[in-house]
Amino acid sequence: MTKIGNYITGKWVDGKGEHTPVYDSVTGEFIAHSTTDGLDIPEVLQYGRTTGGAVLRKMTFQERGNMLKKLALYLTKRKDKFYELSYRTGATKIDSWIDIEGGFGNLFANASLRKLFPNQSYHVEGEPIDLSRGGRFMAHHIMVPKRGVAVHINAFNFPVWGMLEKCAVNWMAGMPAVVLPAPQTAYLAEAVVKEIIDSGILPEGALQLLSGLTKNILDTVGSQDVVTFTGSASTGRLLKAHPRIVQEAVPFTMEADSLNASVLGEDAKPGTPEFDLFIKEVRNEMTVKCGQKCTAIRRIIVPENLMEDVQIALGKQLDKVTIGDPRLKEVRMGALVSRDQLAEVKNRVNEIAKTAQIVYGDLDKIETVGADAEKGAFIKPILLREDDPFKNTAVHETEAFGPVSTIMPYKNLEEAIELSHMGKGSLVSSIATYDDKAAKEYVVGAASHHGRILVLNRENAKQSTGHGSPLPNLVHGGPGRAGGGEEMGGMRGVKHYMQRCAVQGTPTTLTEITGIYQANAKYKEAEKHPFAYYWEDIEPGMSIKTHKRTITDSDIINFANLTWDHFYAHTDITSLKGSIFEKRTAHGYFILAAAAGLFVYPNKGPVAANYGLEECRFLRPLYHNDTVYVRLTCKQKVDRDSRGKELPSGIAKWFVEVFDQENELAAVATILTMVQKRSPFEEINRSNIETYLGKLTEDSKGAWGILTPQHMIEHLENSLRIASGEIAGIEIATPAEYLEKVQEMVYNHNPMPKEYAHPLLKKGELEELRHANLEEAKAKFLEAYDQFEAYFKENPEAITIDPVFGEMEKFEWDLLNKKHFNHHFSQFGLLSEL
């Protein structure tokens, strides 16, 4: 490797010249040059906007989410190759795990967000807003993907996590990315990008890589682009003030290194679990990634009477930190990213030490294991002590981006809060306390200056992800010095890459635009009961009006006795005076149950289950002798993943309106049903089989594999005879630990793999034919099918064994046969290609 590659406009390109040399942080050896000189940056940005953006914007959230999940699985299988490169950055195995697998974890986490978004390419936000008393003019907010490119300017400390935590979010939103990793560790980002590109999972143009300093990257950004920056606060401020950012009003998210504070609660004295947890947390935050974390603890705020205890305890913990070659198991802390960074950290420590005292560590003396301290960028952990933090402010203004932190005292919690504020904005703060009142006081007082606050105590210690661990579903960012921006945060993060637009119109128009039925919109009368449709065939606005039912006095009394709900309005008509009720009143949940009785479809069909109730409102009382009917309307469809032995299904939300005899609305509810999806496989029955077999000739050619037409038919015949138990002695070839997962494949709608090696067939060669010719094989196949049906008709509870899927009942055999027959009939062109 002589140059770190750039992936732009669909190809790998080297920059001109030798701009920035990159060295191994452990050995000092030259790795490569990092350069983007000579590249057409405006073309790169435009390529992303047009080529990658055009595809991503058309994808639904479910498609984008599944794309991220597939990519995460793909990269996880190849993670080992990234660790060796990561060691060269000075990272230990634990450090590398945080960066590499933490980055993949962001892909997984953002993939899961697809369940929270609609099954379309844009998002509908919040609740509808009625702008008229009659309900005929309304508004709703939608969010669509921006039509630009996300430009990510990343720091050196997390070349994988820093890239993927941003890209996962913009891809989920439907926006392409151009990534600019810091030159010092760009070779690791390059390795991951190569795997991503080789996978073919992302659409072309969704990801481009510029592996070097690119000073003109902001010169042509536009209002539809988004720029994110992670790095030093001073550099971030310069970028944020770029004329193009200002002129085009380009969204700019800055996540800067900050002077994060951790507070030891007054109750957390030596001997308490909280004291021990605090010491270990500070040690970890000082030494993980050699202290090169934007979330690391830089200021240690402790009660003034515990200063000595903390200093001694922390010193003992730091004594356990072995420094050296990060590949070695005994090494706890590796190196800084470069010798230049080492010099920078030393300079910053000397600035803080003008008023503070170094109480642990030495800038000039260090012992290393398995590495040459003179060649690598090694430094010993440095602990300073500032006894007058209100007067000496260098500790609140100067950051040494390495294993450096400063202890300082406070008299009471108000002082601790004030000290935390003096950092002028941080990404994260924490407090170790078992006193929840103190925790509340600190959190409420400090939250204005921090993006995240961890309250650490004995009860959450084992589950806590720690002070310095940003999580994909929580916002990452902070005010002031921390940059004033936000990243991640679950759905919040995705919305940063989308444009919010308020849409006004009639309920019918907005139903069409949003894909969500809006109250008072025109109904789409269903040709049959909506519960008789598969999920794909249901559409918002599809509706039926039920027949009527009169509520009797006996209904109310019986419901009260059944449920034990004897509220006076239902059972004691002598107590109604002064209430809102005029006479015996039907229970609200009886109304809901009666409504279900009116709209539920009794026959077995695609509706698999009642999935829940989202909202319910009783707008006016219903009394005995009132007559009601229901209007059932599809409100929204939500896709979902199938799990286990479950047929693929989606969720249909139904708007239930209960009207009385005067056509007045009495109650509304939103119920959810799990609705099966239509199978992509053609039905299998004797008539269809005969039709398919009639198309098969000796000259038919398979689209894949080595089977001849007759071999294929005899293979299917054999599978039927196994299913009916005619062929005995079948053993399960699938290992027991994988069998349950394999059995789930029978239920999903994924086609069978084309080159699967069946355990009962010879590998790479054809079986001996059993029948004289193809026509005889067809006849025997139909005979086997008839015997299969007859066997299970006579033995409906029978269970037989398949060599791949294990024990199978008739329902499962039917699912498997449909998938299996479709697979082979498609192989020979008897069906449309799956």
N, C-alpha and C positions, 0 to 999 in steps of 0.2 A: 504494500500500500504506500503510494507516494503522495496521493491527493485524496482527500475525502470527497466522495461524489456528491453531485447535486442531481436530484430527480426533478426535471421540469419539462413541461409540454410533452409528456409521454415518453421521455427517454432520459438516460443517465448521461450527464454532461460534466466535464471537468472545467473549472474556472481557469482563467489564464494566470500565469505567474505563480509565485510562491508567497502568498500574502502573509499567512500566519502559521508558524511552525507549532506543532502539537507534540507534547512529550509525555512519556509514561510517568505518572506522578510518583511511582514507587522506585523505579530504577533510573529515571532521568533519560531514558533512551528515546530517540526521535521516533515518532510514529508516522506522521504524515503532515502535509501542508493543508490548510483550510483556506479556500479562496472561492469567491463568486465573481471575481473580476471578469469583465467581458460578457457577462450574461445580460440578456434583454429583460430586465425586471418588469417593465410595463407589460410585455408579452406574457410573462409568467402569471401576473395577476389576471389579465384578461382571459387567459386559457382556463384558469380555475373558474372564473365567473361563468364562462360560456359552456365549456366542455363538462366539467364536473358538476357545476351548479344546476345545469339543465336537467341532468338525470336525477340528482338528489332531490330537487324540488318536487319532482313528479312522484317520488316514492311515498308511500304512506308511512306513518309512524311505526306501524307494525313491521313493515318491510325494512325500515332503517334499523329498528331495534334488533330484528333477527340477523341483520347484516353484522351489527356490532357483536352479537353473541357468537356468531360463526367465526368472526375474526379473533375474538378472545380465545376461543377454543383452539384455533389454528396456532396462534402465537404461544399459548401455554405448552403445547406439545413440542415446541422448539426453543423453550426457554433456556436450556442448558448452555447453548452456544453464546448467549448474551452475558452469562456470568463471567466467562473468561475475559471478555472485553471490559466488563465493569470493574474487575480487580485492577485494571490498569489506570482507572480513575482514582484509585486510592480507597475504594469502597470494600468493606469486609463482606462476607456472605450475607449477613443480616442486613447491612446497608443496601446491598444489591437486591435483596428480596423486597425491601421496601420500594425501591425504584422500579424494578422490572415487574415483579408480580403485582405490586401495588398499581402499576400502570395498567396491567391487564385487568385488574379488579375494577378499575374505572370503566373499562369497556363493558364488563358484565353488569355493573350497577346501572349504567345508563341504558343498556339494552333492556333492563327490567322496567324502565320508565314507559316503555311502549304500552304497558297495561293501563297507564293513567291518561293516555292520549286517545283521541278518537281514531277510528279506522279510516283516516283520510290524510291528505298531505298537509293539512293546516289544522290549527287548534281553535277550538271555541272556548273562550275564557269567561268564567263567572256565570252569573245568572242573567236571564233576559230582563230588560227594563221596559216597563209599560210607560209610554209617553202620552197616553190619552186615556180618558176615563172609560171610553168604550172598548178599549183593548184592540183597536184597529190600527194603531200606529205605535211602533215599538222600536227598540234597539238592542243590539247584542254586540259584544266585542269578539273579533276574530284575530288570530295571530298567524301570519304567513311567513315563510322563510325569506330572509333578506336576499336580494339578488346580487350580492357581492361575494367577496371571499374573506375568510377569517385569516388575518395575518398574526401569527403567534411568534413573538420574540421571547425566547426562553433563556433561563439561567443555566449555568454549568452544573449545578449540584444534582439535578434530577433529569438527566437527558431522556429517560423513557417515561417516567411518571409525568414529568412536566409537559411532555408532548401529548400523551394520550389522555390526560385528565382534561385538556382543552379540546382536543380533536373529537373525543367521544361525544362531547356536548354539541359542538357545531354540526357534526355529522347527524346526530339525532334530530337537530333542528332542520336539517336539509340544506346545509351550507358547506362548501368546500373549504379546504385549509391550505395555507402556505406556511410551512414551519421553518423558523430560523433558530436552530440550536446554537448555544454558545460554542465557539471554536474549540475550547479546551476538551470538551467531551462529545463533539459532534460525531466522532467515529462510532460511538455506541448508538446514537440516534439513527445514523445512516444504516447500521446493521439491522435495526428493527424495521426501518422503512423498506429496506430491500425485501425482507420477508413479507411485509404487507403487500408490496407491489407484486411479488411473485405469486402470492396467493390468488390474485384475481378476484378477491371478494369485494373490494371497493370498486365503484365505477371509475373509469379513467378520468383524471382531473380532480378527483375528490381530495387527493393528497399530493402536494409538491414539497420538495425539500431544498433549502438553500443553505449549504453547509459552510458558512463563513460570514464574516462581517459584511453587511450589505447596507451601506450608508444611505443609499437612495431609495430604500424600500418604501418610504412614506411619501415620496414625491408624487406618486400617481394614484394614491388611494382615493376612494370616493365615498359618497354618503351612504352607499349601500354596503360598504365594507365594514368590518369590525377589526380593530387592532387590540391585541392583548400584549402586555409586557410583564415579565417577571425578572426582577433583578434589583439593582441598587436604587434607592430613592432618588439620588441625584440624577442618574441617567434617565430614570422614568420621567422626571419633571421636564427634562430637555425634550424628550420625545413627545410628551403630552402638549408641549407648546409649539410643535412643528406647525408652520403656516398652513399646510395642507389639511392637517387635523382640524384646525380652527376654521378655515374657510369652508370646508365641506361638511363641518359638524359631524365628523367621523366618530362613532362610538369608540372610546378608548378605555380599556380596563387595565388598571395598574395594580399589580400585587408586588409590593416592595418589601425588602428586608426591614424588619422592625425590632425594636428593643423590647421584646416580650418579657413580661414579668410573671413570676410565680410567688404566691404568698403562702407563708406558713401561718395557719390560724393560731390564735392565742391559746386555744385549748389543746393544740397538738404539741404537747410537751414530750421530752425524751421518755421513751418507754411506751408511748401510745402507738398504735398501728399507723396513725396518720403521720407522725414524725418520721417513722421508717420509710413510709411510702414517699414522702416528700423528698427525702435524701436520695432515694433510688431514682426518682423521677428526674431530679436535677442532674444527677450523674449521667443518666441515659441521654438527656437532652444536650448535655455538654459534649458527649463522645460519639453518639450515633452520627454517621456521615462525617466524622471528625468535626462536629459542630457546624458543618456547612448546611444549615437548614434555616429557611426564613422564619420558621416557627420555633427555633431553639430558645431556651430560657437564657436571656442575657442579664436579667436583673432578678436577684433572689432577695425577696423582701420578707424579713423575719422579725418577730418581737425582739426588742432591744435586750431583754434579759436572756434570750436564747442564742445570741450571736456566737458565743464561744462554742456552745454545744453543736450548732449547725456547722461551724467551721471545722471543728474536730471530726465530726461524723462524716462530713463530705470529703475531707482529706483522706480518711480511711477508705472510703469507697473508691476514690480516684486512684489510690495506691494499687487497687486490684486491676486497673486498666493496663493491659499489655499492648505495646505499640510496635508495629512492624509490618511485614509482608501480609496483606489482607487475606492471602490464600491460606495461611496457616490457621489451624483450628484454635491454637492458643492465643492468637492475636485478637484483642477486643476493639482496637482502633487502628485504622489505616493512616493514610496520608491526606494532606490537603491536595487540591487538584493540581497545583503547580508550584514551582519555586517562586514565581512572581506573587502568587497568592500568599505564600508563606511570608514574604517580605512585607506584604500589605498588612497581614494580621499582626505582625510584630510592631509595625508602626502604630497601628491603632491601639494596641495594648499599652505602648509607651505613652500615648496621649492620655488614656484613662489613668495611667499610673502617676501622672503629674500631681493628682490629688489623692488617688486611692493607693492602697498598699497591696502588692502581690503577696498573698499568704500561702499559695501553693503553686508549684511549678517553677520552671526556669526557661527563659527564652533562648538560652544558649547551650543548655545541657540536656541531652536526651539519650536514652538507651533504647535500641530497637532490636527486634527479634527477626532474623532472617532477611534483613535489608540493611543497606548502607545509608545511614542517616545523612551523610554528606551529599549523596546523590538524589535521594528522594525528598519530597516536600513534607517532612515529618515535624511535628511539634508536640510538646507535652501539654496536657490540659493545664490551663492557667485559671486560677481562682484569685480574684481581687476582693478587697474589702474597703468599702467606702462608709466611714462612720458619720459623715455629715452630708447626706444625700440631698438635703434641701438647699444647702449652700453650694456644694460642688456639683455642678450639673453636667460635667463631661460624661458621666456614666449614663445620663439620660439622652445624650446627643450623639455619642460615638459608638459605633458598632464594630467590633472585631469579629469578622465572619469566620470563626473557627471555634475550637473547644475552649471558649473563654466566657466567663460569667463573673458577676460581682455581687457580693453579699452587702446588704444595707439594712439598717434597723428602722423599726417604727414603734411609736409609743402606744397607739390605739388603732382601731380599724379605720377610722377616718383618715389617719395619716397614711395607712397602707393604700387606701383608695387614691389619695392625692399623689402619692409616689407613682402609682400605676399610671395616672394621668400624665405624669411628667415625661413619659416616653412619646407624647404627642401623637398617639395613635398606633395601635399594635394589631397584628393578625390574631393573636391569642393570648389569653391570660389564664391562670389557674389558681386555685386555692385549695390547700389541704386542710380540711376541718371536718369534725364530726358534729359540729354545732350548726344545725340547719338555719337558725336565726342569723348567725354570723355569715353563713353562706349567702343568705338572702340579701343582707345588708351590703356585702361586697359586690355581688352580682349586679344589683340594681344601681349601686354607686359607680361601678366601673364599666358597665356595659356601653356607655356612650363613647368610650375610647377603645373598644375592642370588637373584633369581628366574631370571636368565639370565646367562651369561658368554660373551663372544665372545673367542676367541683369534685375533688377526689377524696374518698374516704374508704374505710375498711369494707363497706358493703359492696362497692362497685369496682374495687381494685382489680379483681381477677378478670372482669369483663371490660374494663376501661381500655380504650385504644391509646390513651396517653395524651399528654399535653401537646405534643408536636405532631399529631397525626390528623391531617385534614381528611375528611370523609366525603365521598361523592354525593351523599344525600344532605350534607350540611354546607352552608355557604362558607367560602374560603376567601378572605379579604378583610380589610379593616380600614378605619378612617385615618385621616391625617397622614402621618409619615408612612403608614402601611399602604398608601396609594389611593384610598377612597373608592376602591372598586370591589366587585364581587365575582367569584367564579364558582362553578359547581352548584351545590344547593338543590340537587334533584331537578324538578320541573323549573325552578327559578332560573337555573343556569341555562337551560335550553332556551328559555324565553329571551335571553340576552341576544340571541342570534335571529330573532324573529321581530317583525314589525306588527305592532298592535294597531288595529283599525276599528273604529266604532262604525257599525253598519245600521242604518235606519230604514225602515220599511214596514210593510204589512206583516202580520204574523205568518201568512202563507208564503210570502217572498222570503222571509228570514228562515222559515223551515227549510226551504229549498237550498238556501245559501249555507246554513250552518249544519245541515244534516241532522238537526234535532227538532222534533215537533214542538212548536210554540203554541201555547194556549190561544184559542180563538182562531187558529188557522183552519183552512178548509180541510175537511176530512177526505181521505182517499178510500172510498168504500171497497172493502175486500170482496173478491168474488167467492171466497170460501172463508171459513173461520181462520183467523190469523195463526192460531196454534197448529194449523195443519200444514203450514209452510216451513220449509227448511230455512236456516239462518240466512243463506245467500239471497233468498227470494223475498225476505221481509224488507220493507222500506219504511222510513219515518213517515207518519201520517196515515199509514194503512189502518183502517178502523172498521169496527162493527158496532151496531146498536143492538142491545139484547132485548129479550122479552121482559115483561114486567112481573113484579112480585109485590103483594100486599103484606105489610108487617102486621102480625096479630099480637094481641095481648099475650097469648100463649107462647108465641116466639120469644118475647122478652122475658117472661117468667122462666121458661125452660132454659134459656141461655144463662140467666142468673144462677139457676140451680146447677147447671153443668159446670160453670166456671167459678162459682162461689163469689162472683162479683155482685154484691148486694148493695151497691151504692144507692142512696135513698131515691134518686130520680128514677131508678128502674123498678124499685120494689115497694116504696112507701109514698103513695100519692097524697097522703095527708100532710106531708112535709114540704110540699112544693111552694107554698106561699112565701113570697120574698125571694124566690130563686128565678133563674132565667127560663125555667121549664114550666110549661102550661099543663101538661098531663104526663102520664107514664111514657117514659122516653126510652127509645132503643139504645142499647149499648153501642158505643162507637165501634168496638171491635166486632159486634154482631153485624153492623152495617157493612164492615169490611168483608166479613165472612160471607154474608148474604150476597155481596157484590161478586165475590169469587164464584159463588154458586151459580150466578147468572152468566158470567163470562167464561168459565172454564170449559174447555173442550174435553168431553169424556173419553173419546177414543184414543188408543195408543197412536202416537205420531212423533214428529220430530222434537216436540218439547220433552226434554229429559227430566227436568226437575224445576221446582220453585226455588229460585236462587236467593230471594230475600226481598226486603221492603226498604226503600230509600227514604221515602217521605210519606206522611199521611196527615191530612188536615180535615177536621170535622167543622164545616162552615155554619151549620145550623142544626138544631135538634130535629130528629125524626121520631114521630109518635106512632102508637098503635093505630092501625087502619090507614096509615100513609102508604102510598104505592110508589115503588122505586123502579128505575131501570138504569142500565149502565152503558156508557159509551167507552169502549176499550180501543185505545189508539197507540200504535207504536211510537214511542218517544225518541228512542235512540238505539243504535246497535254498538256493542263494544266487543272487540275481538278478545280472545283469550287463548292461552296455550292449553292443550290437552295434557293430562298427566296420568301415568299409570295405565291401568286397563279401563280406559275411558274413551268413548268415541269422540272425535273432534267436534267441538261445539263452540258457539259464541253466546254472548249474553244479549238478550233483547230486553230493553226497558219499555214498560207499558204504562201509559198514562190512563189512569182509571178515574172517570168522572161519574159520580152517582147523582142522578136527578130525581126529584120527587114528581108527584102527579101534576104539579103546576109548571113543570120543566125548569124549576129552580135548582141550581147547583147546591147539593147538600154536603158532599164530601169529595175529596180528591186524594189520590194516592199514586205513587210510582212503584210498581212491582217489577221484579226481575225474574226472567225465566232463562234457564239454560236450554239452548236450542241446538240440536244436532246440525252439523254442516252436511251438505250434500256430498255424497261420495263421488270422487273423480273417476271411479272405476265403473265400467259397464256391468249391468246386472248379469248374473250367471244363473241360468236355468236350462232345462233340457232343450227347449225350443231355441234359445239363443246359441247354445253349444252346437246344435245341428246346423244352424246358419253359418257359424264361424268355420265349422269343419268342412262345409260345402265349398268354402273359398280356398281350402288348403289342397295343394297338389304336390306331386313329387318334385316339381320344378320350383316350388316356393323356396326363397332364400331368406335365411335369418339375417336380421340387421346387426346382430352381434353373436358371439359365441360360435361353437362348433357343431351344435345340434343340427341334424337333418329334420325335415318335417316328421318322419316316422319316429325318430328318437325323441322328439319333443312330445308327441302324443303318448308314446309308451311311458315316458317320465311322468306325465300327468295321470295316466292310468294307475301307475304304481303308487302315486301319492294318495289316490282315492282308496285303493285297496289297503293301504296302511291305515287310513282314517277309519275305515269300517272294521278294522281289526282282522281282516282276512289274512294279511301278512303279519305273522306273529314274531315275537322275539326282537322287536325293535328296541334299541337302547338309545338313551338321550346322549347326544354328542356334546351338547353345550355344557360347559362347566357350571356347577351348581351356583357359584357366586354371581354368574352373569345371567342365569336363566330368567329371573324375574324381569330384568331389563329387556331381554330379548323377546319375552312374551308380550311386552307392551307394544312391540312393533306390529303385532297382528291387528291392533286396534287403530293405529294411526292411518293417515291417508297418504303416506309416502310410498312411492313405487318401489318395488324390489330392486336391489342393485343388479346391474346387467351382467356382471362377471363373477357372481357368487359361486364359490366352490361347495356344492352340496355334499355333505358327508357320505351319502350313499352312492355317489357317482365317482367314477374313476377321474383322477386329476389329469387333465390335458389330453384325454383320449375318450373315444366313444364306447358306450356299452354294447354288448352283443344284442342284436335285435331278437325279440321273442316271437314276432308274428311274421307271416309270409310276405306281407306287403302293407302299404299305407292304408288301404281300404279295410283290411282285416283289423289293423291297429285302431282305426276309428271306431269300428264296431265293438271291439273289446273295451275301448275307452267309455263308450256310451253304456255298455253293460256294467262297467265298474261304477259309473255314476248312479245308475238305477239301484245297484246293490247298496251303495253308500246311503242313498235316501231311504231305502227300505230298512236298512239296519237301524238307523236312528229313529225311524218311525216306530219300530218295534221296541227299541231300547232308548227312549228319550233321555234318560239320565246317564247314559253310557259315557265313559271317559276312555279315550284311546291315546296312544303316544305317537308324537311326531319327533323325529330325531333331532330337529333343531329347536322346536318350540316347547317340547315336553308334553305334559298331560293336557289334553284338549277336549272340551265338550262340543256339542253340535254347533252352538252359536259361534264358537271360536273357529271351528272348522269351516263354517260358511264364510266368515270374514277372510280367513286365510285362502280358501279356494278362490274367492272373488279376486283377491290381489294376485294370487299365483297364476290363475288362468289368464287374467288380463295381461300379466307380464309376458307370458309365452305367446298368447294370441297376438299381442302387439309386436313381439319379436319377429313374427312372420307376416306382419302387415295385415292381419285379419281385423284389427281395430285401428283406430286413430292412435298416433304416437302419444304416449302418456307424458 
